[in-house]
Amino acid sequence: MNTQYQNIKSILIEKREHLAGRLVKIEESKKRKEPLSPDSGEQALELENHEVVDALDDIEIKELKKIDFALDRIDCGTYGSCMDCGNSISNTRLKAMPYASQCIECATENN
């Protein structure tokens, strides 16, 4: 493994552990769902809260997948290269978004 990415790997592992812990808490809160309030206004608020928790769950799962992919790329020696064009991803971009798999040019084109 490239030693220049050792620090980034540590950051990704720490972030992964943090996200995994948050996902456990989200899953626990989903299991503790209590019956909806008989008040329709309260029900609307409770349902909205459930939707927010579900959305957070989805976002965190997607971020975990990106982190796992970046960790695999570090181990395989392909980290730091754009998956689209093969050019190097700038260190500035990798520091800001350590799981980036595209250079800024390709990421901008695809959005």
Secondary structure, 3 states (H helix, E strand, C coil): CCHHHHHHHHHHHHHHHHHHHHHHHHHHHHHCCCCCCCCHHHHHHHHHHHHHHHHHHHHHHHHHHHHHHHHHHHHHCCCCECCCCCCECCHHHHHHCCCCCCCHHHHHHHC
